[in-house]
Amino acid sequence: MTMKHSGARKLKEVTNFYSSFEQLNGVHPWMDAVKDGYVSYRVRALQTGKVAYFNFILAKEMGLIPPDHPHQMTEDLEGKLIETFSIQIINEYDELSNRRIDPDTIRPHRYMATRYLQLQHANKQGKTSGDGRGIWNGTVYHRGLTWDVSSRGTGVTCLAPGAVAAQKPLKTGGTEFGYGCGLAEIDELLAASILAEVMHLQGLRTERVLCVIDLGKGYGIGVRAAPNLIRPAHLFLYLKQEKYESLKAATDYLIDRQVSNKVWNITAKGNAKYDELLSCICNSFGEFTAQLDIDYIFAWLDWDGDNVLADGGIIDYGSVRQFGIRHDKYRYDDVERFSTNLNEQKQKARLIVQVFAQMVDYLKTKKKKALREFARHPQVERFNEVFDQKRAERLLYRMGFSETQRNHIFAQKDLFARFDKEFSFFERAKVSGNTEKVADGVNHPALYNMRSILREYPKFLNESPLPFEKRWMTENSFFKTILSSFAKSRDARMGEKQRRHIESFQQLYRELVLSAAGKQKPESILKGICERAEKLNSEKRITGNALIEMVEEIITEKKKGLSMDQIQKIVDRLVYENNGMPEMPVSRYYRDLQNTPAVKMDLYAKLLSLVEENSESI
């Protein structure tokens, strides 16, 4: 009897300790707000799996676990995560085939797969597209902030491209039709876990991975979270279909969430609030696209607003890459089509703002006008201004200048523009030859590594014993510093043109330092610039190729017996390498990673070597 009572008491304690997870039961406010915005599914518990990764920091920010919870997986916590997230939909194939399912495993609430516009579907109005292998778990409210939580790898829905192409319900796990499996591979989920957290620490708005469940045989379930997981595409399908009431409901839902989360300051009522929405969209996408441009992040933006969050942020890391240098000719090969490239992201983001302008006009007039009529809309035109300003701020930030120093520079008319012209000459140069095939697409590699000179040049200025006005790096040293590993023999020869630009670059860089110093001596600010530039242009940059090779190595070691606990610690350490970026306000919980127990050091060293080997790659 005593043992029974003790067991019951422990169960109650565990239930109470992790009771916040019980909010994630499939119920989501979108279901009430937009009645035709989703397809609902019964869901069953798989009652299997292991936790491959859990984002303790994110869970604490969301209030899912206590702030003082040890940064360590426990049997009770793992059990709760498996109970909450190891689930699969009972889809149309299961229903039609009368698949035998234990009724005790079926969850009480139905879960939704949301509808949204996707260019990869033949129907360009969003009538058949949306979450093809994912469902929404619900929302979490904590300290004035509402979080969305959704999962991928939970079974194939009728909105999957494969199901639409097959014109029949598909069995989860089938591979006959592309994008019709409904499952997620464990390597892509672990890669997203690392890269999403790195993006977050660099100050980009992004989905983050809360949890990864390993189901075995190379598959898993990835759980994502963000204060808002709605995409522009969730709204655009109703614009394309001219379904006014649904569009209004979806747009009002978006505004209400952003305002309640204190992300957007929209105070107007009636139709005027849509004008304020458009202004917020312009600001968000102008800043976001500028960050992508300067940070060399490829996110495959397009007018459908699919692979992006509605407030300008990253979602769906399957096609997201962080380049080491400006590989702006890289295009991802998605079998049936090639992606956009880094240079085209600005125009695609502007086009998204243009579609929003068309949408706002439709909401105000109930008459849909042609998209081309909004090409010169004031907010669409303002997008370029926001982009240019935010790009300038981001580049100077990446160079190591503080906010005050950046303001001093901007006070000097045309100074940044003149420097940017020289910077872009080097940054956008390509190796000799033409576009070449790479593993997952095509690319024409960048010739110069500008992150290298942004790191090394202030160091040279700071360490030189000469008076500031006489501190000049030799042409050969400068050229050797910027030359990328992709350079061919003919590219490694410095000509007169390069010499002129090297001289001009150094002259204008020094003018930036003089302006940034204000009334101080330039020498007095160089140390701070060096320290910031070193951190912001680190050689430990996780590029797309590095991430692929790192995860492959982790999976190989996993097959040899690497424990889930070790995988967790390795991911945590890799994330912590990117902590402490200047001016980036991040959760105090990242301090917990300082005390991460020792990982398998030989494997960790190998992973870091892969990072360094691929530091200039796509």
Buried (B, 14 or more C-beta within 10 A) or exposed (E): EEEEEEEEEEEEEBEEBBEBBEBBBBBBBBBEBBEEBBBBBBBBBBEEBBBBBBBBBBBBBBBBBEEEBEBEBEEBBBEBBBBBBBBBBBBBBBEEEEEEBEEEBEBEBBBBBBBBBBBBBEBEBBBBBBBBBBBBBBBBEBEEBBBBBBBBBBBBBBBBBBBBBBEEBBBBBBEEBBBBBBBBBBBBBBBBBBBBBBBBBBBBBBBBBBBBBBBEEEBBBBBBBBBBBBBBBBBBBBBBBEBBEBBBBBBBBBBBBBBBBEBBEBEEEEEEBBBBBBBBBBBBBBBBBBBBBBBBBBBBBBBBBBBBBBBBBBBBBBBBBBBBBBBBBBBBBBEEEEBBBBEBBBEBBBBBBBBBBBBBBBBEEEEBEEBEEBEEBEBBEBBBEBBBBBBBBBBBBBBBBBEEBBBBBBEBEEBBEBBBEBBEBBBBBBBEEEBEEBEBBBBBBBBBBBBBBBBBBBBBBBEBEEEBEEBBBEBEBBBEBBBBEBBEEEBEEBEEEBBEBBBBBBEBBBBBBBBBBEEEEBBEBBEBBBBBBBBBBBBEBBBBBBBBBBBEBBBEBBEEEBEBEBBBBBBBBBBBBBBEBBEEEBEEBBEBBEEBEEBBEEBBEBBBEBBEBBBBBB
